[in-house]
Amino acid sequence: MIAEDKKFIGQKIKQQRKRLKLTQFELAEKVGIHEKQLSRIEAGLHYPSLENFIKILRILNISLSEFEEKKEINPIKDDICQLLDESDNYELKIYRDVIKTLKKNL
């Protein structure tokens, strides 16, 4: 279970960092840790120290409540969310229309 917790925490951090369009280097610099350390945290290999965890939450504007209930992480949804986060409004409208059409015909 502990390994799953590390992975869950790491994925939450990575997801929000990407949502805010920060690189690992930029976030690590703001937290005051080495980029490699952040990489290990995001990969679920290490826990951040409590002090660094709090810094990360503040910088990424993540509340502790987001960690209360572990939801199963779906890599397909994560991929889609990442694509959407990187899209402009024009692309988003096209994606929405395509998805609506596909859902109707399934």
N, C-alpha and C positions, 0 to 999 in steps of 0.2 A: 504493500500500500504506500509506503514512503516514496518509492520510486515514482509511483503514479502522481503523488502530490507534487513532487519536484517538477515533473513534466507539465502538470496542470498550471502551476505557478509560472513556469518558464514560457508556456504558450500564451498565457494571458498577457505577460509582459511584452513578448514579441509582437503579438497581435496589436496591442495598443501603440507600441513604438512605431510600427509600420503605418498604422492608421494616422498617426501624427506626422508621418513622413520624416522620421528621424533615423539616422543610421546608427548602427551599434556604436560606432566611434563617438558620435555626437552625444548619445545618451550616457555612455560610459564616462565621457569627459565631464558631463554635468553632475553625475553621481560622485565622481572622484575615484573611479576604479579603472582597471585596465580593460581594454576592449575584449581581450581573451576571457577575462573573468565573466563579463556580461554574456559572452557567447556560451559559456558553460552553464550559466544560469538559465538562459533561454532554451538551451538544449535539454534541460532537465537533469543535468549531471551534478549540479551543486545548488544548495540553497544560498540566497544572499544573506548577509548578516542582517540582524534586525534593523540596525541603523541604515544600511544601504537599501533594505527593502522599503523602509519608510520614505527615503529619498526618492526611490524609483516611483513609488505610488504618487507622491506629490508632483513630481516632474511630469508623469504621464496622466495625471488627473484620474487615477483609479481609486475607487473607494474599497475599503476592506470588505464591504458587503458583497462585492463581486466574487470573493473567494469563499463565501459561506457555503453555497450549494454547488457542488461539483456537477456540472453537466457533462455528459459525454461529448468529447470533442470530435467533430466530424471533419476530417481533412478535406472532403469535397466542399462543404460549406465554407471552410476557411479559404480555400482556393477561390471560390466564387466571390467571397467578401473582399479578398485582396484585389481581384480584378475590378470590382465595383469601386473600391476605394481609390483606385488609380484612374478612374474614368471621369470624363467631364459630363456636364448635364446632357449634352447632345447624345453621347454614347449611352448614358443611362436610360434615356427615353427609348432608344432603339432596343436595348436589352429588355426593358420592361415589356414593350410591345411583342417582341419575339417570344418571351416567356409566357405571356398571356395566351398567345396563339398556340404555342406548343401544349400548354396545359389543357386548352379546350379540345385539342385533337388527340389527347392521350386516352 
